[in-house]
Amino acid sequence: MRTPDRRVALVVTAVGAIAVLVLVVLRVPWDPVPGGTPSPADPSSVFTAEQVARGEEYARWARLWSWSSLVVSLVVACVLGFSRWGRRLVGRLPGWWWVRVVLAVAAVELIGRAVTLPFAVLLRRHALDNGLSTQPWSGFAADLAKSETLTIVVTSLLLVVLVGCARRWPRTWPAVAGGLLAVLVLAGSFVYPVVVEPLFNHFTSLPDGELRTRVLALADQEGVRVDDVLVADASRRTTTLNAYVSGFGDTRRVVLYDNLVNDVPQEQTLSVVAHELAHAKHDDVLTGSLIGAAGALFGVGVLALVVGAVGDRRGVTMRDPEVVPLVLALIAVATLLTMPVENGISRRIETRADVDALVATRDPEAFVAVQRELALRSLSDPTPPAWAQWWFGSHPITLVRIAIAEQIGEQQQGTEPR
């Protein structure tokens, strides 16, 4: 890498790192539980011994297939990225440079999907055997194809921007590409709920009635402007319960799984809704998008430094389509290494949403009941390995969430007028 390129890359890396740090300090709640986060509840006080054993057994095999898939996909990505095989593969592809970039992304992604497909099938069979899925194999295949196509399209756009900027601005491309990718991350927050989500679910507005009235009243109580409350036809795919908030501004929607609306008492549904409204109240989607944009800037700077060091020894630069396997391998490694940071932030944000939901509804019993039901329906492990939760857990474990509800419930009882 020429000296001016290295200086630009260092500046972009520093700016991105500082932006991430500032956003994390200002936007992430590091102490979201009044009185401190309590120890997890006793599993025997929430679940029967049989329920605990079943959750542990399901999680044991689910982890085996999931982690095996992760390891195999990482090995394949690194073999293609750090050996001559990937460069030779791309070197045989025809077309203009951008066509070769797209074809290279598709080739690497499809190879990775092919070698991990047996694990996906085993994981799905495991879910079917335990009653966690209602989707036929044809639907599973269709979703898999749509997901892979979406991955190829988005990744190709990323790589075309990177390689195109390196070809057009060989000395300053990290700054230009970093800025463009940061903008694309923010734009994706608007596009995703209206373009991507409908590819996998059909959405309808929650009909007029008591539940919709109470949801909108809860939104008013929490000071949240919601564009709509939607119901997703998730029951055709899964038996698990869920809800989420997506978008921000005019695209903000609270989405409820249809089985959450139909299968649990209304008070429990409202507890989940209050959690999602808390995300909207704190603009957590925007927070994630801003941190993601800053992370993209930081990542491009680091990528420029690494490709400059590794690529020069291998005779490849960011100007060449042959760099695609190397970039994808570096992204795969970086994704795995940054998981603890990303999930640590996510757990804090999810904990704040739990606390806000408990404060808004003042119904810890409903919160505990729905958390227990969520755990039973998903066969989650009540006591996962601490290192696995630290690395892969995006939410607090169920027993911690229940302990928080019990602690806040006691605090609320202590403040009620006698």
C-alpha positions as CSV (number, residue, x, y, z in Angstrom):
1,M,0.0,0.0,0.0
2,R,1.3,3.4,-0.9
3,T,2.0,5.8,2.0
4,P,-0.9,8.2,1.2
5,D,-3.3,5.2,1.1
6,R,-2.1,4.0,4.5
7,R,-2.5,7.4,6.0
8,V,-6.1,7.6,4.6
9,A,-6.8,4.1,5.9
10,L,-5.5,5.0,9.4
11,V,-7.6,8.2,9.5
12,V,-10.7,6.3,8.4
13,T,-10.1,3.6,11.0
14,A,-9.6,6.2,13.8
15,V,-12.7,8.2,12.8
16,G,-14.8,5.1,12.7
17,A,-13.5,3.8,16.0
18,I,-14.1,7.1,17.7
19,A,-17.6,7.4,16.2
20,V,-18.5,3.8,17.5
21,L,-17.1,4.6,20.9
22,V,-19.0,7.9,21.2
23,L,-22.3,6.3,20.1
24,V,-21.9,3.3,22.4
25,V,-21.2,5.6,25.4
26,L,-24.0,8.0,24.6
27,R,-26.7,5.6,23.3
28,V,-26.2,2.3,25.1
29,P,-27.7,1.9,28.6
30,W,-24.9,0.3,30.7
31,D,-26.9,0.1,34.0
32,P,-30.5,-0.3,32.9
33,V,-31.9,-2.1,35.9
34,P,-32.8,0.0,39.0
35,G,-30.9,-1.5,41.9
36,G,-28.6,-3.5,39.7
37,T,-29.2,-6.7,37.7
38,P,-30.1,-9.5,40.0
39,S,-28.8,-13.1,39.9
40,P,-30.8,-15.5,37.7
41,A,-33.9,-17.0,39.2
42,D,-33.8,-20.6,40.4
43,P,-34.7,-22.8,37.5
44,S,-36.8,-25.1,39.7
45,S,-39.0,-22.1,40.6
46,V,-39.9,-21.5,37.0
47,F,-39.7,-24.8,35.2
48,T,-40.2,-28.4,36.1
49,A,-37.3,-30.8,36.0
50,E,-38.7,-32.4,32.8
51,Q,-38.9,-29.0,31.1
52,V,-35.4,-28.1,32.1
53,A,-34.1,-31.4,30.8
54,R,-36.0,-31.1,27.5
55,G,-34.7,-27.6,26.9
56,E,-31.1,-28.6,27.6
57,E,-31.4,-31.7,25.3
58,Y,-32.8,-29.6,22.5
59,A,-30.2,-26.9,22.9
60,R,-27.3,-29.4,23.0
61,W,-28.1,-30.7,19.5
62,A,-29.0,-27.3,18.2
63,R,-25.7,-25.9,19.3
64,L,-23.9,-28.9,17.8
65,W,-25.4,-28.3,14.3
66,S,-25.2,-24.5,14.5
67,W,-21.6,-24.3,15.7
68,S,-20.5,-27.0,13.3
69,S,-22.0,-25.0,10.4
70,L,-20.3,-21.9,11.7
71,V,-16.9,-23.6,11.9
72,V,-17.2,-25.3,8.5
73,S,-18.3,-22.0,6.8
74,L,-15.4,-20.1,8.4
75,V,-12.9,-22.8,7.3
76,V,-14.2,-22.7,3.7
77,A,-14.2,-18.9,3.6
78,C,-10.6,-18.8,4.9
79,V,-9.4,-21.5,2.5
80,L,-10.8,-19.6,-0.4
81,G,-9.7,-16.2,0.9
82,F,-6.2,-17.0,2.1
83,S,-5.1,-19.5,-0.5
84,R,-4.6,-19.4,-4.3
85,W,-7.8,-21.4,-4.8
86,G,-10.0,-18.4,-4.4
87,R,-7.9,-16.2,-6.7
88,R,-7.8,-18.9,-9.4
89,L,-11.6,-19.3,-9.2
90,V,-12.2,-15.6,-9.7
91,G,-9.5,-15.5,-12.4
92,R,-11.6,-17.8,-14.6
93,L,-14.7,-15.7,-14.4
94,P,-15.7,-13.7,-17.5
95,G,-17.0,-10.2,-18.0
96,W,-16.3,-6.6,-17.0
97,W,-14.8,-6.1,-13.6
98,W,-18.1,-5.5,-11.8
99,V,-19.6,-8.6,-13.4
100,R,-16.7,-10.6,-12.1
101,V,-17.1,-9.2,-8.7
102,V,-20.8,-10.2,-8.6
103,L,-20.0,-13.7,-10.0
104,A,-17.2,-14.1,-7.5
105,V,-19.5,-13.2,-4.6
106,A,-22.1,-15.6,-5.9
107,A,-19.5,-18.4,-6.3
108,V,-18.1,-18.0,-2.8
109,E,-21.5,-17.7,-1.1
110,L,-22.9,-20.7,-3.0
111,I,-19.9,-22.8,-2.1
112,G,-20.3,-21.9,1.5
113,R,-24.0,-22.6,1.4
114,A,-23.4,-26.0,-0.2
115,V,-21.0,-27.2,2.4
116,T,-23.2,-26.0,5.3
117,L,-26.5,-27.2,3.8
118,P,-26.4,-30.6,5.6
119,F,-26.2,-28.8,9.0
120,A,-29.1,-26.6,8.0
121,V,-31.1,-29.7,7.1
122,L,-30.2,-31.4,10.4
123,L,-31.1,-28.3,12.4
124,R,-34.4,-28.1,10.7
125,R,-35.1,-31.8,11.2
126,H,-34.3,-31.3,14.9
127,A,-36.8,-28.5,15.1
128,L,-39.4,-30.6,13.3
129,D,-38.9,-33.5,15.6
130,N,-39.4,-31.3,18.6
131,G,-42.5,-29.5,17.2
132,L,-40.9,-26.1,16.8
133,S,-41.6,-25.8,13.1
134,T,-44.8,-26.1,11.1
135,Q,-43.4,-25.2,7.7
136,P,-43.2,-27.8,4.9
137,W,-39.9,-28.6,3.3
138,S,-40.9,-26.7,0.2
139,G,-41.4,-23.6,2.2
140,F,-38.0,-24.1,3.9
141,A,-36.3,-24.5,0.6
142,A,-38.0,-21.3,-0.8
143,D,-37.0,-19.3,2.3
144,L,-33.4,-20.6,2.0
145,A,-33.3,-19.6,-1.7
146,K,-34.6,-16.2,-1.0
147,S,-32.2,-15.7,1.9
148,E,-29.3,-16.8,-0.1
149,T,-30.3,-14.5,-3.1
150,L,-30.7,-11.6,-0.7
151,T,-27.2,-12.3,0.8
152,I,-25.6,-12.4,-2.7
153,V,-27.3,-9.2,-3.8
154,V,-26.4,-7.2,-0.7
155,T,-22.9,-8.6,-0.5
156,S,-22.3,-7.9,-4.2
157,L,-23.4,-4.3,-3.7
158,L,-20.9,-4.0,-0.9
159,L,-18.1,-5.4,-2.9
160,V,-18.9,-3.5,-6.1
161,V,-18.8,-0.2,-4.0
162,L,-15.4,-1.2,-2.5
163,V,-13.7,-2.4,-5.6
164,G,-15.3,0.5,-7.7
165,C,-14.0,3.1,-5.3
166,A,-10.6,1.5,-5.2
167,R,-10.4,1.6,-9.0
168,R,-11.8,5.2,-9.3
169,W,-9.9,6.7,-6.3
170,P,-6.8,4.5,-5.7
171,R,-5.3,6.8,-3.0
172,T,-8.4,7.9,-1.1
173,W,-10.8,5.0,-1.7
174,P,-11.1,4.0,2.1
175,A,-12.6,7.4,2.9
176,V,-15.0,7.4,-0.1
177,A,-16.1,3.8,0.3
178,G,-16.4,4.1,4.0
179,G,-18.7,7.1,3.7
180,L,-20.8,5.4,1.0
181,L,-21.2,2.2,3.0
182,A,-22.2,4.1,6.1
183,V,-24.9,5.9,4.1
184,L,-26.1,2.5,2.7
185,V,-26.4,1.1,6.2
186,L,-28.6,3.9,7.3
187,A,-30.7,3.7,4.1
188,G,-31.1,0.0,4.7
189,S,-33.0,0.7,8.0
190,F,-35.7,2.4,5.9
191,V,-35.6,-0.1,3.0
192,Y,-35.6,-3.3,5.1
193,P,-39.1,-3.2,6.7
194,V,-40.8,-2.3,3.4
195,V,-38.8,-4.4,0.9
196,V,-37.1,-7.3,2.7
197,E,-39.6,-8.3,5.4
198,P,-42.5,-8.9,3.0
199,L,-40.3,-11.5,1.2
200,F,-40.6,-13.8,4.2
201,N,-43.9,-13.0,5.8
202,H,-47.3,-11.7,4.9
203,F,-48.4,-8.7,7.1
204,T,-51.9,-7.4,7.9
205,S,-52.9,-4.6,10.2
206,L,-54.0,-5.7,13.6
207,P,-57.9,-5.4,13.3
208,D,-59.9,-2.9,15.3
209,G,-60.8,-4.2,18.6
210,E,-59.8,-4.3,22.3
211,L,-56.2,-5.5,21.6
212,R,-55.5,-2.8,19.0
213,T,-57.1,-0.1,21.2
214,R,-54.9,-1.2,24.2
215,V,-51.8,-1.4,22.0
216,L,-52.3,2.1,20.7
217,A,-53.1,3.4,24.2
218,L,-49.9,1.8,25.4
219,A,-48.0,3.5,22.6
220,D,-49.5,6.9,23.6
221,Q,-48.5,6.2,27.3
222,E,-44.9,5.6,26.3
223,G,-44.9,8.6,23.9
224,V,-44.2,6.5,20.8
225,R,-45.4,7.4,17.3
226,V,-46.2,4.1,15.5
227,D,-47.0,4.0,11.8
228,D,-49.0,0.8,12.2
229,V,-49.3,-2.4,14.3
230,L,-49.0,-5.4,12.1
231,V,-49.6,-9.1,12.4
232,A,-47.2,-11.5,10.7
233,D,-48.3,-14.9,9.6
234,A,-45.4,-16.6,11.4
235,S,-47.5,-19.6,12.5
236,R,-47.1,-21.1,9.0
237,R,-43.4,-21.4,9.7
238,T,-42.9,-21.7,13.5
239,T,-44.6,-22.4,16.8
240,T,-42.4,-19.9,18.7
241,L,-43.8,-16.6,19.9
242,N,-42.2,-13.3,19.0
243,A,-42.6,-9.6,18.2
244,Y,-40.3,-6.9,17.0
245,V,-40.1,-3.2,16.0
246,S,-38.6,-2.3,12.7
247,G,-37.8,0.9,10.9
248,F,-37.9,4.4,12.2
249,G,-39.7,7.6,11.4
250,D,-42.5,7.0,8.8
251,T,-41.5,3.3,8.4
252,R,-41.7,2.4,12.1
253,R,-44.0,-0.6,12.7
254,V,-44.6,-2.9,15.7
255,V,-45.0,-6.4,14.3
256,L,-46.6,-9.2,16.3
257,Y,-46.5,-12.9,15.4
258,D,-50.0,-14.2,14.8
259,N,-49.5,-16.9,17.4
260,L,-48.6,-14.3,20.0
261,V,-51.9,-12.6,19.2
262,N,-54.0,-15.8,19.2
263,D,-52.4,-18.2,21.6
264,V,-51.6,-16.3,24.8
265,P,-53.7,-14.1,27.2
266,Q,-54.0,-10.5,26.1
267,E,-52.1,-9.2,29.2
268,Q,-49.1,-11.3,28.1
269,T,-49.3,-10.0,24.6
270,L,-49.3,-6.4,25.9
271,S,-46.2,-7.2,28.0
272,V,-44.4,-8.1,24.8
273,V,-45.8,-5.1,22.9
274,A,-44.6,-2.8,25.8
275,H,-41.1,-4.3,25.3
276,E,-41.2,-3.5,21.6
277,L,-42.6,0.0,22.2
278,A,-39.7,0.6,24.5
279,H,-37.3,-0.1,21.6
280,A,-39.2,2.5,19.6
281,K,-39.3,5.0,22.4
282,H,-35.5,4.9,22.7
283,D,-35.0,4.8,18.9
284,D,-33.0,1.5,19.3
285,V,-33.3,0.8,15.6
286,L,-31.7,4.1,14.9
287,T,-29.1,3.4,17.5
288,G,-28.2,0.1,15.9
289,S,-28.2,1.8,12.4
290,L,-25.8,4.6,13.6
291,I,-23.5,2.1,15.3
292,G,-23.6,0.0,12.2
293,A,-22.8,2.9,10.0
294,A,-19.8,3.9,12.2
295,G,-18.8,0.3,12.3
296,A,-18.8,0.1,8.5
297,L,-16.5,3.1,8.4
298,F,-14.2,1.5,10.9
299,G,-14.3,-1.8,9.1
300,V,-13.4,-0.3,5.7
301,G,-10.4,1.4,7.3
302,V,-9.2,-1.9,8.9
303,L,-9.9,-3.7,5.6
304,A,-7.8,-1.3,3.7
305,L,-4.9,-1.8,6.1
306,V,-5.2,-5.6,6.1
307,V,-5.6,-5.9,2.4
308,G,-2.7,-3.6,1.9
309,A,-0.5,-5.8,4.1
310,V,-1.8,-9.3,3.0
311,G,-2.9,-8.5,-0.5
312,D,0.5,-7.0,-1.5
313,R,2.2,-10.2,-0.5
314,R,-0.3,-12.2,-2.6
315,G,-0.2,-10.0,-5.6
316,V,-3.8,-8.7,-5.3
317,T,-5.2,-5.2,-4.5
318,M,-8.7,-3.8,-3.9
319,R,-8.7,-2.8,-7.5
320,D,-8.8,-6.5,-8.6
321,P,-12.0,-8.7,-8.6
322,E,-9.6,-11.5,-7.4
323,V,-9.7,-9.7,-4.0
324,V,-13.3,-10.8,-3.4
325,P,-12.6,-14.1,-1.6
326,L,-10.0,-12.4,0.6
327,V,-12.5,-9.7,1.6
328,L,-15.2,-12.2,2.3
329,A,-12.9,-14.2,4.5
330,L,-11.8,-11.2,6.5
331,I,-15.5,-10.2,6.9
332,A,-16.3,-13.7,8.2
333,V,-13.5,-13.6,10.7
334,A,-14.3,-10.1,11.8
335,T,-18.0,-11.0,12.2
336,L,-17.1,-13.8,14.6
337,L,-14.6,-11.8,16.6
338,T,-16.9,-8.8,17.1
339,M,-19.9,-10.9,18.2
340,P,-19.2,-10.5,21.9
341,V,-19.2,-6.7,21.6
342,E,-22.3,-6.6,19.4
343,N,-24.2,-9.0,21.6
344,G,-23.1,-7.3,24.8
345,I,-24.6,-4.1,23.5
346,S,-27.7,-5.9,22.4
347,R,-28.3,-7.5,25.9
348,R,-28.1,-4.1,27.5
349,I,-30.6,-2.6,25.1
350,E,-32.9,-5.6,25.5
351,T,-32.7,-5.3,29.3
352,R,-33.7,-1.7,29.2
353,A,-36.7,-2.6,27.1
354,D,-37.7,-5.2,29.6
355,V,-37.5,-2.7,32.4
356,D,-39.5,-0.1,30.5
357,A,-42.2,-2.7,29.7
358,L,-42.5,-3.6,33.4
359,V,-42.7,0.0,34.4
360,A,-45.3,0.8,31.7
361,T,-47.6,-2.2,32.3
362,R,-47.0,-2.6,36.1
363,D,-47.8,-6.3,35.5
364,P,-44.7,-8.4,36.4
365,E,-46.9,-11.5,36.6
366,A,-47.8,-11.3,32.9
367,F,-44.2,-10.6,32.1
368,V,-43.0,-13.7,33.9
369,A,-45.7,-15.8,32.4
370,V,-45.0,-14.8,28.8
371,Q,-41.2,-15.2,29.3
372,R,-41.8,-18.7,30.6
373,E,-44.1,-19.4,27.7
374,L,-41.5,-18.0,25.2
375,A,-38.9,-20.3,26.7
376,L,-41.0,-23.4,26.6
377,R,-42.2,-22.8,23.1
378,S,-38.6,-22.3,21.8
379,L,-37.2,-25.0,24.1
380,S,-34.4,-22.7,25.2
381,D,-31.8,-23.8,27.6
382,P,-32.5,-22.2,31.0
383,T,-28.8,-22.3,32.0
384,P,-26.7,-22.1,28.8
385,P,-22.9,-22.2,29.2
386,A,-21.7,-18.8,30.4
387,W,-19.1,-18.4,27.6
388,A,-21.7,-19.2,24.9
389,Q,-24.1,-16.7,26.3
390,W,-21.4,-14.1,26.5
391,W,-20.3,-14.7,22.9
392,F,-23.6,-15.5,21.1
393,G,-26.5,-14.4,23.4
394,S,-28.2,-11.3,22.0
395,H,-30.8,-11.3,24.9
396,P,-30.5,-11.9,28.6
397,I,-31.3,-15.5,29.5
398,T,-34.9,-16.2,30.6
399,L,-34.0,-16.7,34.3
400,V,-32.3,-13.3,34.5
401,R,-35.3,-11.6,32.8
402,I,-37.7,-13.2,35.3
403,A,-35.4,-12.2,38.2
404,I,-35.5,-8.6,37.0
405,A,-39.3,-8.7,36.8
406,E,-39.6,-10.1,40.3
407,Q,-37.2,-7.4,41.6
408,I,-39.1,-4.5,39.9
409,G,-42.4,-6.0,41.1
410,E,-41.1,-5.8,44.7
411,Q,-40.0,-2.3,44.1
412,Q,-43.4,-1.3,42.7
413,Q,-45.2,-2.9,45.6
414,G,-43.0,-0.9,48.0
415,T,-44.0,2.4,46.3
416,E,-47.7,1.7,46.2
417,P,-49.8,3.9,48.5
418,R,-51.1,2.1,51.5
